[in-house]
């Protein structure tokens, strides 16, 4: 009976499209047509792979999990990165043409400004809720990615559920920082890449580029991704024999991407007197060198800096937030010397740096900062 209903619905819809142009339908008929189409797809999905069913179930469970987490911790959570982002927000609101900042890239501050425009200035709660929405979208995108790769809706559902109910991950999404936006942009990029690999069409390649650009100006660590990514995509295209018409588009995309990076660096140099993409890279490089206890492996010209770092680390810790103020020679000029110091060590000891990075990769998946969520009990926890 259900199969006959499905076929009947399909024939009715087909006849409607053939006999009438969409513009000639009344609003009620358009709504009915959309409703019938939706029901038809639901019935077909239920008797097939149940893709829509598992997606809807995942959406429900993710929304419930996220809502309960936010109700349990309703207060706004800030972290050490928040003031820097808010400084950029204030700067852009005062001077809309000043999108380039020494320390923070502009996409996340622009998201905050957009949220303020709809909910009111300084509404951190709304910003955090927007980030919760991005988390839900990310979970559904991961479900789509898993389904495209595995072709099993139930298995994709389980993978998505591991993300959608992950409280540790949510604890990084809720604070006023860029992690939630960056994760959503990254999963969107991966989904676009998979879509392109299925078609290898030029317009879908430019969709990949379009998805990459906001990520580039959200987190600086993705600055060199296009070189490796496009090389991989080109190898796939060569294997399928369709690389010739894609090659020039890839070269053009690389030129466009790094022209934008070059313009950003030029504006940063001219307006902020910092000849680089973002100074946070200097901070991050030094943080890795301190984490791996490699600060004593610098070249002779940095011997004094290494000695001062050893003294500071012995009395403080290996957190660059705490150590850099103790070594003024490294922290001047937006930590420029700290970045050069760290890169010198990494370039002279690449194998050691890679091996130590590999050792920390898997443990990092199960550890998180103890400050998130807040140490104070939630509304629905025992004190």
C-alpha positions as CSV (number, residue, x, y, z in Angstrom):
1,X,0.0,0.0,0.0
2,X,2.8,2.4,0.9
3,X,4.6,1.6,-2.4
4,X,1.5,2.3,-4.3
5,X,1.1,5.5,-2.4
6,X,4.6,6.5,-3.3
7,X,4.2,5.7,-7.0
8,X,0.8,7.5,-7.1
9,X,2.4,10.6,-5.5
10,X,5.3,10.5,-8.0
11,X,2.8,10.3,-10.9
12,X,0.7,13.1,-9.6
13,X,3.7,15.3,-9.1
14,X,5.1,14.4,-12.6
15,X,1.7,15.3,-14.2
16,X,1.6,18.5,-12.3
17,X,5.0,19.6,-13.6
18,X,4.1,18.5,-17.1
19,X,0.7,20.2,-17.3
20,X,1.4,23.4,-15.4
21,X,4.3,25.8,-15.2
22,X,5.3,26.5,-11.6
23,X,4.6,30.2,-12.0
24,X,1.0,29.4,-12.8
25,X,0.4,27.6,-9.5
26,X,-1.3,29.3,-6.6
27,X,0.6,29.6,-3.3
28,X,-1.6,26.9,-1.8
29,X,-0.8,24.6,-4.7
30,X,2.9,25.3,-4.4
31,X,2.8,24.5,-0.7
32,X,0.9,21.3,-1.4
33,X,3.4,20.3,-4.1
34,X,6.3,20.8,-1.8
35,X,4.5,18.9,1.0
36,X,3.8,16.0,-1.4
37,X,7.4,16.0,-2.6
38,X,8.6,15.9,1.0
39,X,6.3,13.0,2.0
40,X,7.4,11.2,-1.1
41,X,11.1,11.5,-0.2
42,X,10.4,10.5,3.4
43,X,8.6,7.3,2.3
44,X,11.3,6.5,-0.2
45,X,14.0,7.1,2.4
46,X,12.2,4.9,5.0
47,X,12.1,2.0,2.6
48,X,15.7,2.6,1.5
49,X,18.8,3.7,3.4
50,X,16.9,5.8,6.0
51,X,19.4,8.6,5.4
52,X,16.8,11.3,6.3
53,X,15.6,9.4,9.3
54,X,19.0,9.0,10.9
55,X,19.9,12.7,10.1
56,X,16.7,13.9,11.8
57,X,17.4,11.6,14.8
58,X,21.0,12.9,15.1
59,X,19.7,16.5,14.8
60,X,17.3,15.9,17.7
61,X,19.8,14.3,20.0
62,X,22.5,16.9,19.2
63,X,20.1,19.8,19.9
64,X,19.0,18.2,23.1
65,X,22.5,17.5,24.3
66,X,23.7,21.0,23.4
67,X,20.6,22.6,25.1
68,X,21.1,20.7,28.3
69,X,24.7,21.6,28.4
70,X,23.9,25.3,28.0
71,X,21.2,25.1,30.6
72,X,23.6,23.5,33.0
73,X,26.2,26.2,32.3
74,X,24.2,29.2,31.4
75,X,26.9,31.8,32.3
76,X,29.1,33.3,29.5
77,X,32.5,31.8,29.4
78,X,35.6,33.8,28.5
79,X,39.2,32.7,28.0
80,X,42.6,34.4,27.6
81,X,41.9,34.8,23.8
82,X,38.6,36.6,24.3
83,X,40.0,40.1,25.0
84,X,42.1,40.1,21.8
85,X,39.0,39.2,19.7
86,X,36.9,41.9,21.4
87,X,39.6,44.4,20.8
88,X,39.4,43.6,17.0
89,X,35.6,43.8,17.2
90,X,35.8,47.3,18.7
91,X,38.4,48.4,16.2
92,X,36.4,47.2,13.2
93,X,33.2,48.9,14.6
94,X,35.1,52.1,15.0
95,X,37.0,51.9,11.7
96,X,35.2,49.5,9.4
97,X,38.0,49.6,6.9
98,X,40.6,48.3,9.4
99,X,40.1,44.6,9.1
100,X,43.7,43.7,9.5
101,X,45.0,43.2,13.0
102,X,48.5,42.1,14.2
103,X,47.2,39.3,16.4
104,X,43.7,38.2,15.3
105,X,42.3,37.4,11.9
106,X,39.0,39.1,10.9
107,X,36.4,36.4,10.2
108,X,35.5,35.5,13.8
109,X,35.3,39.2,14.9
110,X,33.0,39.8,12.0
111,X,30.8,36.9,13.2
112,X,30.6,38.6,16.6
113,X,29.7,42.0,15.0
114,X,27.0,40.3,12.8
115,X,25.6,38.7,16.0
116,X,25.6,42.1,17.8
117,X,23.7,43.6,14.8
118,X,20.8,41.3,15.4
119,X,20.9,40.8,19.2
120,X,22.4,44.0,20.6
121,X,25.9,45.3,21.4
122,X,27.9,43.2,23.8
123,X,25.4,40.3,23.8
124,X,27.9,37.5,24.6
125,X,25.2,35.0,25.3
126,X,23.9,35.4,21.8
127,X,27.4,34.9,20.4
128,X,27.7,31.7,22.4
129,X,24.3,30.5,21.2
130,X,25.3,31.2,17.6
131,X,28.4,29.0,18.2
132,X,26.1,26.3,19.5
133,X,24.2,26.5,16.3
134,X,27.5,26.1,14.4
135,X,28.2,23.0,16.5
136,X,24.9,21.5,15.5
137,X,25.6,22.3,11.8
138,X,29.1,20.7,12.2
139,X,27.6,17.5,13.6
140,X,25.3,17.2,10.6
141,X,28.1,17.9,8.2
142,X,30.2,15.1,9.9
143,X,27.2,12.8,9.4
144,X,27.1,13.7,5.7
145,X,30.8,13.1,5.4
146,X,30.6,9.8,7.1
147,X,27.6,8.7,4.9
148,X,29.5,9.7,1.7
149,X,32.5,7.7,2.8
150,X,30.8,4.7,4.3
151,X,27.5,4.5,2.6
152,X,25.8,3.3,5.8
153,X,23.4,5.7,7.4
154,X,23.4,4.0,10.8
155,X,27.2,4.0,10.9
156,X,27.3,7.6,9.9
157,X,24.7,8.3,12.6
158,X,26.9,6.7,15.3
159,X,29.9,8.7,14.2
160,X,27.8,11.9,14.2
161,X,26.5,11.0,17.6
162,X,30.0,10.7,19.0
163,X,30.5,14.4,18.0
164,X,27.0,15.7,18.8
165,X,27.0,14.4,22.4
166,X,30.7,15.2,23.1
167,X,30.7,17.4,26.2
168,X,34.4,18.0,26.0
169,X,34.1,19.4,22.5
170,X,31.1,21.5,23.5
171,X,33.2,22.9,26.3
172,X,35.5,24.5,23.7
173,X,32.6,25.6,21.5
174,X,30.7,27.6,24.2
175,X,33.5,30.2,25.2
176,X,34.0,33.4,23.2
177,X,36.8,32.1,21.0
178,X,37.1,31.0,17.4
179,X,37.2,27.2,17.8
180,X,33.5,26.6,17.1
181,X,33.6,28.7,13.9
182,X,36.9,27.2,12.7
183,X,35.5,23.6,13.3
184,X,32.4,24.4,11.3
185,X,34.4,26.0,8.4
186,X,36.7,23.0,8.4
187,X,34.0,20.4,8.1
188,X,32.3,22.5,5.4
189,X,35.6,22.5,3.5
190,X,35.9,18.7,3.9
191,X,32.3,18.2,2.6
192,X,33.0,20.5,-0.4
193,X,36.2,18.5,-1.1
194,X,34.3,15.2,-1.1
195,X,31.7,16.7,-3.4
196,X,34.3,17.9,-5.8
197,X,36.0,14.4,-5.8
198,X,32.7,12.9,-6.9
199,X,32.3,15.2,-9.9
200,X,35.7,16.8,-10.7
201,X,33.9,19.7,-12.1
202,X,35.5,23.2,-12.3
203,X,32.6,24.9,-10.5
204,X,32.8,22.5,-7.7
205,X,36.6,23.1,-7.4
206,X,35.9,26.8,-6.9
207,X,33.3,25.9,-4.3
208,X,36.2,24.3,-2.4
209,X,38.2,27.5,-2.8
210,X,35.2,29.5,-1.6
211,X,34.9,27.3,1.5
212,X,38.6,27.5,2.2
213,X,39.0,31.3,2.2
214,X,36.9,32.0,5.4
215,X,38.9,29.3,7.2
216,X,42.2,30.9,6.1
217,X,41.2,34.2,7.7
218,X,39.9,32.5,10.9
219,X,42.9,30.4,11.9
220,X,46.4,31.0,10.5
221,X,47.5,27.3,10.8
222,X,45.6,26.6,7.5
223,X,47.8,29.0,5.5
224,X,49.8,26.3,3.7
225,X,46.9,23.8,3.2
226,X,46.1,24.8,-0.5
227,X,49.6,23.6,-1.7
228,X,49.2,20.1,-0.3
229,X,45.4,19.9,-0.9
230,X,45.6,21.0,-4.6
231,X,48.5,18.6,-5.2
232,X,46.4,15.8,-3.9
233,X,43.3,16.9,-6.0
234,X,45.5,17.2,-9.1
235,X,46.8,13.6,-8.6
236,X,43.2,12.4,-8.4
237,X,42.4,14.3,-11.5
238,X,45.4,12.8,-13.3
239,X,44.4,9.3,-12.3
240,X,40.9,9.9,-13.8
241,X,42.3,11.6,-16.9
242,X,40.6,15.0,-16.5
243,X,43.5,17.0,-15.1
244,X,44.2,19.3,-18.1
245,X,41.1,21.6,-17.7
246,X,41.6,21.7,-13.9
247,X,45.3,22.5,-13.7
248,X,45.0,26.1,-14.8
249,X,42.1,26.7,-12.4
250,X,44.2,25.3,-9.6
251,X,47.1,27.5,-10.5
252,X,44.8,30.5,-10.7
253,X,43.3,29.6,-7.3
254,X,46.7,29.4,-5.7
255,X,47.7,32.8,-7.1
256,X,44.4,34.3,-5.9
257,X,44.7,32.8,-2.4
258,X,48.3,33.8,-1.8
259,X,47.7,37.2,-3.4
260,X,45.1,37.8,-0.7
261,X,47.6,36.6,1.9
262,X,50.2,39.0,0.4
263,X,47.8,41.9,0.5
264,X,46.9,41.1,4.1
265,X,50.6,41.0,5.0
266,X,51.2,44.3,3.2
267,X,48.4,46.0,5.0
268,X,49.6,44.6,8.3
269,X,53.1,45.9,7.6
270,X,51.8,49.4,6.5
271,X,49.2,49.9,9.3
272,X,50.5,47.9,12.2
273,X,54.2,47.8,11.4
274,X,54.2,44.0,11.6
275,X,55.6,42.3,8.4
276,X,53.7,39.0,8.8
277,X,50.3,37.3,8.5
278,X,49.6,37.3,12.3
279,X,51.8,37.5,15.3
280,X,50.0,34.7,17.0
281,X,52.1,32.3,14.9
282,X,55.2,33.5,16.7
283,X,53.5,32.7,20.0
284,X,52.3,29.3,18.8
285,X,55.7,28.2,17.5
286,X,57.4,29.1,20.7
287,X,54.7,27.3,22.6
288,X,55.5,24.1,20.7
289,X,59.2,24.4,21.4
290,X,58.5,24.9,25.1
291,X,56.0,22.0,25.1
292,X,58.6,19.7,23.6
293,X,61.5,21.0,25.8
294,X,63.6,21.9,22.8
295,X,64.5,25.5,23.7
296,X,68.2,24.5,24.5
297,X,68.7,23.3,20.9
298,X,68.8,26.8,19.2
299,X,71.8,28.0,17.1
300,X,74.6,29.9,18.9
301,X,73.1,33.4,18.1
302,X,70.2,32.5,20.4
303,X,72.3,31.1,23.2
304,X,71.4,33.9,25.6
305,X,67.7,33.5,24.9
306,X,67.9,29.8,25.6
307,X,69.6,30.4,28.9
308,X,67.0,32.9,30.0
309,X,64.2,30.6,29.0
310,X,65.8,27.8,31.0
311,X,65.8,30.0,34.1
312,X,62.2,31.2,33.6
313,X,60.9,27.7,32.9
314,X,62.6,26.4,36.0
315,X,60.9,29.0,38.1
316,X,57.5,29.3,36.3
317,X,56.3,26.6,33.8
318,X,56.3,26.0,30.0
319,X,53.2,28.1,29.2
320,X,54.3,30.8,26.7
321,X,51.7,33.2,28.3
322,X,53.7,33.0,31.5
323,X,57.2,32.6,30.2
324,X,57.4,35.4,27.5
325,X,57.0,38.3,29.9
326,X,60.0,36.9,31.7
327,X,62.2,37.2,28.5
328,X,61.8,40.7,27.1
329,X,64.3,40.1,24.3
330,X,61.8,37.5,22.8
331,X,58.6,39.3,23.5
332,X,59.5,42.7,21.8
333,X,57.9,43.6,18.5
334,X,54.9,41.3,18.7
335,X,57.1,38.3,19.7
336,X,59.0,38.5,16.4
337,X,62.2,37.2,17.9
338,X,60.4,34.4,19.7
339,X,59.0,33.2,16.4
340,X,62.4,33.4,14.7
341,X,63.9,31.6,17.7
342,X,61.4,28.8,17.5
343,X,61.6,28.4,13.7
344,X,65.4,28.2,14.0
345,X,65.1,25.2,16.3
346,X,62.4,23.5,14.3
347,X,64.3,23.9,11.0
348,X,67.5,22.5,12.5
349,X,65.8,19.6,14.2
350,X,62.8,18.7,11.9
351,X,62.8,15.0,12.6
352,X,62.8,15.4,16.4
353,X,60.0,18.0,16.1
354,X,57.9,15.7,13.9
355,X,58.4,12.7,16.2
356,X,57.4,14.7,19.3
357,X,54.4,16.1,17.5
358,X,53.4,12.6,16.5
359,X,53.7,11.4,20.1
360,X,51.3,14.1,21.3
361,X,48.7,13.7,18.6
362,X,46.6,10.8,19.9
363,X,46.8,11.8,23.6
364,X,45.6,15.3,22.6
365,X,42.4,13.8,21.4
366,X,41.5,12.7,24.9
367,X,42.8,15.6,27.0
368,X,41.5,19.1,27.4
369,X,42.1,22.3,29.5
370,X,40.7,21.8,33.0
371,X,39.3,25.4,32.9
372,X,36.5,24.3,30.5
373,X,33.9,23.8,31.6
374,X,34.0,26.0,34.6
375,X,35.2,24.3,37.8
376,X,32.0,25.6,39.6
377,X,29.1,23.0,39.5
378,X,26.4,23.5,36.9
379,X,22.8,24.2,37.7
380,X,21.9,20.5,37.6
381,X,25.0,19.1,39.4
382,X,25.7,18.4,43.0
383,X,28.0,21.0,44.6
